[in-house]
Structures are given as structure tokens and as C-alpha cells.
Amino acid sequence: MQDKILLAREVDAIQIPSGDTITLPAGTEVFITQRLGGTFTVATTQGLARISSKDSDALGVDNEEEQKKHAEAERLKDAPVEEQVWAQLKAVYDPEIPVDIVNLGLVYDCAVEEQDGKQVVTVKMTLTAPGCGMGPVIAADAQAKIMTIDGIDDAKVELVWEPAWNQDMISEEGKMKLGMI
């Protein structure tokens, strides 16, 4: 059983599944239900919320994951840009599912192109359900992570619905994490 955590300070969060921005006051009781991709999904008396890694101190968490991500980013600096993009996409999670969007099979296409002298990344991705209120948040998270790559001038993440996502699109690694195999 997870221990309750009292927030050490006020934090901005995103309500799940609506995607609305909310403020959790200092002293709010939360339980961390997921810690992946540099964000925390917490259960509160008002439901689930997503807290950014920049606010991990309010949860009393030593953010070792950020240090590991930094070491991986250093390793990837000399890798081809497309490999760096895929690595960043693997750091994006649906806050309700403990598998990254790549292994979940949500990323349909990723292209790195030069447009008007600028390096532009275009990603086409979907969601597990069309009505998911977190869609724009997940897409914005993917875009923000891609924009951290040196030399990328723009990133466009488009939500698409064809083909419709299904569980067969989950990678073997993703299925293992979900206990499906």
C-alpha cells in the first residue's frame, strides 16, 4: 500500500481525464499512482491529477529519474536526430497507462525534414480513445520534449484517428509491462 503524501507547497497540476489546469494547495493529501516520463500521476480526494517533475520537491521526491534522463540525453547528443526524437517520444506517457506512447503504439509516423532552412519534426499520433481529454496535454508534452533536442527549430504533433488504435499495436515490450504476455 502506498503512503499518503502531504504536499509541501502549492502546485499546479492537470486534472485527469479532463486536461483542465488546477491548483493543489499545500497540505493536500495525495498518493502517487504513477511516476513515468518525468511526471507524477497522483490520486487526490478530487480524483487523479498530473504533477510535473519540476514540482517533485512538493511531493518530497528525490528526482533520480531526471538525473538518469540527463545521462541518456548526453549519450544521445551524437546520435542521429531521428534517434533522439524517438528517445524523447519514449519519455512521454499517458498518465493512466504505465507504458510510453511509442511502446503503446500511439505514434504512427515521425519525420525529420528541412523546411525553409529549418529542422522540423512532424509526428502523427493517436490516443487509445478519441474522447480522451488528456490528448492535447500528451501531444503538447511530446512537442515540448522534441523541442529540447539541439538543432530542432519546430515540432508539430498531430492527433489522428485513422487507423483506429487497438491493443495489437502495443509493442512486445509494452505488452510485457502491462502483463499481457
N, C-alpha and C positions, 0 to 999 in steps of 0.2 A: 504494500500500500504506500502511496506517495504521501509525503509530509506536506502539510499546508505551509504556505509561504505568505508572509505579510509584506506587501510592497513597501520598500524603504522610502520611496518617494513617489510622487505623482508621475504617471507615464501616459503617453499617447499610445493607443492601440487600435487595431482594426477588428471590428466585430465580425464574427463568423456565424453564418454564411453570408450576411448582407453586404459586407465590404465597407460598412459605414465606419468613419473615424469616431472613436470615443476616447474619453479620458478616464483612466482608473486612478482614483485618489490614493494617496499614501495610506497605508494601513489596510488596503483591500486584501482580503484573503483569496489566494489563488493556488491552484495545483498545476504544475507543468505536466501537460499530457504528451507533448512532443517537442523535441529540440533538434531541428534539422535545418540545413541550409542557412544557418546563421540567424534564425528566428525562433521564437518560442510560441507554442500554442498553449494557452492556459485556460483552465476551467475556473469560472467565477460564479457567483450566485446569479449573475445575469446571463450566463451562457459562456460560450467559447470566445476567446479573443486572441489575436496575434500580436506579440510584442517583438519589436526589433532588437537585434543584438546590441545596438548602441545603448539600450536600456537594461542590459543584463545585470548591471550592478544593482538595480532596484529589486531584482529577484534574488540577490545575494549569490549570483553565479559567477565563478571564475571562468571566463570565456576561452577555454583552451581550444575550442573548435576554430575560433578566429585565428589563433596562432598557427594551427595546422593548415588552415586555408592559405595563410600568408606564405608558409613554406612551400606549398603546392604552387602558388602563384609565381614564386621565384623560379621554381623548376620549369614552369610553362613559358617563361619570358622568351626563351629562344625557340619555342615550338612554333609550328605554322599557325597563322591566325585562326584558321578554321578549327584546329585542335583546341586552341584557347577558348573559342566561342562555345564549343561543345562542353568543355570543362566547366565553364560558367553556368551553362544551362543545367548541368548536373547538380548545381548547387541551389536550384530553385525547387521548392516543394509546394504541393497543395497542402495547406495546413491540416487537412483532415485525413491525409493518407501518408504513411511514413516511407514513401518512395519518391525519388526525384522525378521531374516531369519528363526527362529523357527515358528513363527505365520504365516509367508508367506508360510510355508510348504516346504521349501527348504532342511531341514535336514531330511534325510531318515533313518539314523542309527547313533547311538552313543554308543560306547563300551569302558569300562574302564577295562583294563586287566593288569596282571602282566606278563612281558616278560623279561626273563633273570634277574630277581630280580628288574626290574624297572617298575614303574607305567606308562602305556602308554594309551593314549586316541586315539581312531580311530573314525573319523567322516566321514560319506559319505553324501555328499550334492550335490545338483544340482543348476541350475540357471533358471531364468524364460525364458531365451533364450540361446541356445547353443553358439551363436556368441558373447556374451557379453564380451567386453574387460576388464570389471571390475572383472571377475571371479577369476583370480589369486589374485587380491587385496582383495576381500571379503574372499577367503579361507585363505589367509595369516593373515587377521585381526582375523578370527576365531581361527586360530592356536595360534596367539600371546595372545589372551585373555585367552585361555585354559592354556597356559604356565604360567600365573600369579597365578595359583592355587598351593598352597603349596602341595608338595608331588608328583606332576606330573613331570615325568622325560622327557617325549616326547609326542608330539601331532602330529597326522597325519590327514590332512584334504584332502580327495579325492573328486574330482569333478566327478560325474557320470551322465549319461544321460538316464538311464533306472530305473524306468519308467519315461517317459517324464512328466515334470511338467505341471500342469494345474490349473486353478483357484479353482477347487473343493478341492485342497489340502490346501487352506488357512483356518486357524482356524476361529472359530466364532469371537474371539477377533480381529483377523486380518481383517476380513470382516467388523466388526464394525468400525475399524479405517479408512478403505477405503470407508466407506459409502455404502457398498454393501448390508447391512441389517439394 
